[in-house]
Amino acid sequence: MKQKLLILYSLILVFSFSANAQTTTSKINGIVTSTNGETLFGANIMTLHTPTGTVSGTTALDNGRYALSNLRIGGPYTISVSYLGYKSKKITNVFLTLGKTTNINVVLSEDSNILEEIVISSGKNTVFNNDRTGAQTSIRSKDLRTLPTISRSASDFTRLDPAASGGSFGGRNDQFNNFTLDGSIFNNPFGLDAATPGGQTASQPVSLDAIEQISVSTAPYDVTLSGFTGASVNAVTKSGTNTVAGTAYGFYRNQDFTGGKIRGESIFVPKLTQSQIGVSLGAPIIKDKLFVFVNFEKDNRSDLGQSWLPNTGSNAVNESRVLRSDLDEVRSALSGIGYDTGEYEGFTHDSNSTKGLFKLDWNINKDHRLSFVYNFLNASRDLPAHPTALGFRGPSSQMLQFENTGYQINNNLNSFLIELNSSITDNITNKF
């Protein structure tokens, strides 16, 4: 009795983990029939993920239907279908989308007919089918590489969802969203600023170059998606393959890339300098068996500390009401008691972040696949005086601040994840 209770408790624990995670895989299903429409019970279906050599397989049920779950996202895949007495078929260039089911029906001809091998491209889901689980927007690897982005953040791509407005979905505050990375919860525990970790320092927790696909679900009726009222946003990181591949990149911008007029009227453009460098590498450790992917990125940004200038009678568009003589008098008085105020114009606030990701993928056998992911973020940001010190956030046209009245905020993150995908039988799969 005690042993049975222990087994039951273990099962409840596993399912409780699953209920709080998102999928990191894809699925293929379909029907295998003959040319005369007869369903082929026991037909063999094998999939090969070409970049990594990952093999999965199953057999068709008595109604000819088959399903392959827990498959790696992306591709290309080669699907082989065979049945005794019938000509085998291969379906190539199949690419799988995160969290979606690709429907591939196969018709086999009798082996007595002399036919060459038939190679066809993968079919796509129709708009309406029983594998749809609610409104979902999928952002594939190609989209991440080709669509424009300024901030190099996931939010530049999740806005492709029709319900998106910045970080809000369906009119809900972004704090009501649920963000996951490789299926694990990745929300900002502080609950303010951006909805993901690093939000207080305006940093991205994971480099865009390390993300393979992103999915946005706004109204799912999948029981595995819960804990949100805005959107469920899931990002899956890249993995190594049998091909050694890497990237090295750098980006730079300053205030000269910003327009200086609005409707023909000149505006003040504050000083800005931002540079970003990074490197990624994916490679096999053991071909078809063990793979590694690493990414490292550094981002440095410097902004003008305050855009308002002291009042000198210049009538500049950004001139405040605070007299320069008053600022000099305050600085002189505080200097007399040993306090250095710093400058009150021309100073900068810095934002710096260093992030990295390390991922191992192990094809244990055709039924089990293990992944280990570690990512870190070390970020800091200079800010003006906190509202609790003055009653409101400054500076403004009515109030200027000195350089040393501000403070620095830090966001440091270390995250570890282990995921085991298993195919127990043709009808049962598990994710732990």
SEVOBA-65262 format. One line per field, with one value per residue (C-alpha): residue number from 1; x, y, z. Coordinates in steps of 0.001 Angstrom, whole numbers, plus 500000, padded with zeros to 6 digits. Example, Ala and Ser with C-alpha at 12.3 -4.5 7.8 and 13.67 -1.06 7.14 Angstrom:
BEGIN
seq = 1	2 .
east = 512300	513670 .
north = 495500	498940 .
up = 507800	507140 .
//
This chain:
BEGIN
seq = 1	2	3	4	5	6	7	8	9	10	11	12	13	14	15	16	17	18	19	20	21	22	23	24	25	26	27	28	29	30	31	32	33	34	35	36	37	38	39	40	41	42	43	44	45	46	47	48	49	50	51	52	53	54	55	56	57	58	59	60	61	62	63	64	65	66	67	68	69	70	71	72	73	74	75	76	77	78	79	80	81	82	83	84	85	86	87	88	89	90	91	92	93	94	95	96	97	98	99	100	101	102	103	104	105	106	107	108	109	110	111	112	113	114	115	116	117	118	119	120	121	122	123	124	125	126	127	128	129	130	131	132	133	134	135	136	137	138	139	140	141	142	143	144	145	146	147	148	149	150	151	152	153	154	155	156	157	158	159	160	161	162	163	164	165	166	167	168	169	170	171	172	173	174	175	176	177	178	179	180	181	182	183	184	185	186	187	188	189	190	191	192	193	194	195	196	197	198	199	200	201	202	203	204	205	206	207	208	209	210	211	212	213	214	215	216	217	218	219	220	221	222	223	224	225	226	227	228	229	230	231	232	233	234	235	236	237	238	239	240	241	242	243	244	245	246	247	248	249	250	251	252	253	254	255	256	257	258	259	260	261	262	263	264	265	266	267	268	269	270	271	272	273	274	275	276	277	278	279	280	281	282	283	284	285	286	287	288	289	290	291	292	293	294	295	296	297	298	299	300	301	302	303	304	305	306	307	308	309	310	311	312	313	314	315	316	317	318	319	320	321	322	323	324	325	326	327	328	329	330	331	332	333	334	335	336	337	338	339	340	341	342	343	344	345	346	347	348	349	350	351	352	353	354	355	356	357	358	359	360	361	362	363	364	365	366	367	368	369	370	371	372	373	374	375	376	377	378	379	380	381	382	383	384	385	386	387	388	389	390	391	392	393	394	395	396	397	398	399	400	401	402	403	404	405	406	407	408	409	410	411	412	413	414	415	416	417	418	419	420	421	422	423	424	425	426	427	428	429	430	431	432 .
east = 500000	502814	504563	501358	500932	504529	503970	500741	502486	505299	502794	501010	504343	505277	501909	502129	505407	503807	500846	503129	505249	504828	505702	509141	508406	506196	503990	503235	500119	498125	496559	498237	496011	496303	495414	491922	491299	491960	493601	496919	497057	500640	502351	505792	506467	510005	511187	514763	515764	518472	520623	521067	520305	517517	515248	511674	509169	505706	503137	499701	496645	493762	492162	495402	496100	499523	500988	504563	504970	507873	509696	512375	511164	512485	513996	514323	512805	512663	509638	509724	506526	506573	504160	504633	503448	503417	505913	507675	507484	509751	508567	511352	511868	509393	509766	507953	506588	506749	503597	501802	500813	501818	499284	500793	498567	500315	498958	500965	500827	500975	504488	503412	503291	506770	507144	510081	510517	508113	509515	507047	507172	505401	501794	500604	497747	494482	492926	490395	491335	491134	494763	494157	494057	493117	494575	498348	501042	504251	507519	509973	513743	513522	511332	513820	516637	514909	512341	513534	514323	515831	515914	516810	514216	511431	508863	509854	508464	505600	503905	503174	500246	497036	496124	499482	499987	503543	503831	500055	497835	494083	494202	495715	498718	501899	502231	499299	501211	503008	506521	508380	511849	512317	509006	509897	508396	510412	508354	509793	509380	509640	506333	507239	508871	509229	507475	510666	513790	516148	513271	514451	517706	515985	517967	516975	517453	518379	520092	517903	520650	520096	516337	515069	511298	508656	504953	502225	498904	496150	493035	494090	491898	494909	494897	498700	498541	497403	498337	497712	494956	496915	499091	501255	504619	507018	510558	512727	516506	518720	520515	523723	523634	525974	527253	529644	528061	528548	527897	529752	527917	528146	525727	526203	523962	523969	521788	522653	520358	517408	515339	515651	512262	508576	506222	508957	509631	513085	513252	515998	517771	519575	522984	522930	525608	524892	527096	526322	528644	528040	529075	527265	528514	526744	528594	528443	530390	529409	527793	524056	524313	525523	525415	526379	525263	526743	525997	527636	526540	527559	525489	526671	524487	525002	522164	522154	521382	518819	517616	516610	519118	519485	517807	520215	517718	518621	514957	516127	513384	514715	515509	514037	512851	515722	518344	521981	522913	520672	522278	525780	524791	523427	526514	528804	526884	526953	530613	531271	530061	532023	529343	530176	527000	528589	527490	523997	524282	526091	526476	525365	523614	524991	523185	525311	524472	526368	524439	525182	523592	524995	522914	523592	521316	521738	519964	519983	518207	515282	512809	514532	516114	517688	518465	520397	520230	522088	521729	522916	522420	524490	522972	523079	521436	521971	518774	517888	516755	514012	510469	510366	513193	511417	507793	507968	510311	512518	514098	511575	511148	510485	513280	516832	518973	522680	524671	525262	521649	520833	521447	522264	519993	521275	519590	521549	520137	521342	518941	519294	516921	516893	514246	513655	511407	510334	508243	506983	504695	503171	500346	502090	504734	506075	507936	509778 .
north = 500000	502377	501642	502370	505713	506611	505832	507870	510824	510668	510740	513743	515528	514895	516140	519212	520143	519623	521837	524809	524444	525102	522799	522991	520479	519826	517021	515182	513149	511851	508803	506084	504588	502629	503968	502446	504197	501217	502163	500386	499115	498570	500777	501925	505655	506899	510508	511730	515209	515766	518351	516149	512633	512300	509369	508767	506169	504720	502442	503240	502207	500085	503202	504110	507067	507764	510429	511389	513683	515388	516129	518799	522062	523275	520881	519757	516345	513303	511051	507463	505372	501652	498716	495116	494644	498395	500812	502906	506694	509460	512959	515518	519151	519006	521909	521846	524864	525251	523984	523144	519881	519227	517007	514647	512037	509343	507154	504006	502136	498343	497019	495155	498486	499458	503029	505242	506587	509467	512535	515252	518366	518486	519524	522345	522390	523590	526593	524480	521100	519224	519991	523711	524663	528336	531562	531325	533294	531469	533340	531026	531136	532734	535534	536243	536511	538652	540943	544405	545068	548030	546794	543200	541929	539366	542183	543367	540058	539219	542387	540342	538885	540750	541247	542842	546470	546792	544263	544177	541510	541842	545075	543443	544845	542963	541804	539454	537633	534368	534181	530889	529991	526423	525613	526897	529956	533097	535970	539003	538159	541837	542551	546005	547375	544793	541463	539397	539258	542193	544614	547050	547532	547624	544495	541465	538290	536141	537174	537212	535258	532355	531980	529412	530057	532011	531275	533610	532115	534547	532376	528717	525880	523645	522518	522783	526574	528457	531186	534220	536492	538385	536027	532993	533704	530790	531026	528011	528365	526996	523667	522374	520131	517815	520871	523260	526702	530030	533746	536844	540160	543764	546698	550387	553451	556990	560103	560711	557800	559647	562190	565838	567142	566418	567854	570231	571529	570998	568985	568364	565042	563857	562206	558430	555820	552088	549204	545494	542594	538863	535420	532072	528565	525253	521970	518196	516613	513120	512944	512133	511818	514822	518510	521847	525421	528509	532230	535268	538886	542246	545442	548908	551997	555599	558163	561838	562068	564844	566603	569864	572717	575352	578685	581179	583163	581362	580379	576935	574356	572307	575201	574732	577295	576437	579203	578283	580646	578680	575388	576824	578147	574769	572931	575386	575043	571226	571220	573156	570202	567644	566447	566297	566858	566171	567984	569277	569173	567055	563978	560524	557493	554096	550794	547666	544014	540781	537625	534088	530713	527172	524244	520509	518122	514367	511805	508978	506665	506899	507030	509448	512885	514991	518733	520898	524706	527319	531038	534056	537819	540479	543911	547388	550740	554285	556108	559579	560136	557769	559229	558504	561019	563899	562842	562474	561162	563849	565738	568061	571630	572601	570656	569622	567026	566709	563784	562166	562305	559178	555521	552284	549253	545727	542639	539394	536086	532470	529882	526103	523768	520015	518518	514866	514024	510379	508241	505443	503700	504635	506359	507657	510382	512218	515444	515870 .
up = 500000	500903	497582	495616	497391	496556	492857	492860	494510	491937	489071	490581	490950	487296	486049	488296	486594	483189	484033	484675	481538	477851	475008	473409	470653	467632	466379	463117	462469	459533	457869	455785	453066	449849	446397	446718	450059	452334	455655	456226	459801	460994	458404	459599	459849	460545	460850	460516	461736	459138	461000	464093	462875	465477	464560	465757	464652	465117	463428	462058	464084	462754	461260	459497	461768	463226	465527	466347	469348	471135	467868	467560	466086	462748	460247	457577	458314	456072	456678	455424	455210	454391	454421	453337	449747	449033	447552	450213	450148	451339	452199	452378	453406	456273	458724	462076	463947	467725	469428	466181	464531	460921	459156	456534	454882	452826	450019	449172	445870	445601	445066	441929	440138	438995	440116	440837	444346	444922	446695	447667	449795	453153	453280	455525	457952	456569	458241	460121	461567	464852	465702	466135	469806	469615	468284	467931	466114	465247	464651	462906	462660	459201	460589	463372	460817	458205	459861	461006	464658	466524	470118	469106	471555	471358	471626	468142	466850	469220	467926	464781	466724	465771	469453	470328	471294	472544	475360	475823	474274	474022	476016	479113	480980	480072	483695	483028	480280	480878	479416	479145	477888	476658	478329	481840	483536	482718	484167	485945	489663	490632	488895	487560	484397	481619	482085	481688	483897	483369	482864	485538	483620	480186	479249	477209	479282	476263	473046	469959	468192	470612	469939	467408	467428	469360	469715	471001	472185	473110	473406	473661	474817	475409	479055	479236	478740	481835	484313	482103	480811	478151	476126	476613	474961	474596	473191	472399	472124	469364	469496	467983	464899	463005	461130	462838	462427	464146	463931	465036	464998	466027	466019	466695	466756	468162	468127	464459	463553	465143	463252	464317	463176	463713	461093	460020	463540	465027	468229	470752	470155	473317	473202	472697	472118	471950	470890	470903	470099	470270	469095	468747	467968	467426	466892	467392	470243	469073	465646	465718	469514	471511	470505	472018	471389	473063	472817	474410	474027	475500	475245	476348	476131	477232	477378	478267	481989	481595	478462	480178	480358	483094	482378	480826	478751	475509	474821	473655	473158	476094	478470	481958	484522	486883	486930	486407	489262	491657	490650	491142	494565	495695	494450	496227	499516	499450	498497	501712	503787	501744	499303	495600	493559	490181	487034	486296	482490	479907	482139	480995	482418	481433	480861	480517	480170	479628	478828	477729	477025	477078	475791	475534	473598	473990	471825	474354	471894	469484	472400	474796	474346	477108	477074	479531	479324	481361	480775	482738	482740	484512	483923	485456	484744	486045	487012	488322	491926	493024	493265	497011	497476	495728	495466	491684	489010	487434	485890	484232	483028	486676	488344	487440	489181	489809	488474	491859	493058	491050	491767	489966	489776	489075	487628	487892	486675	486668	485242	484857	483011	482373	480060	479193	476221	476071	473737	475977	473463	470107	471994	475118	475358	478392	479088	482393 .
//
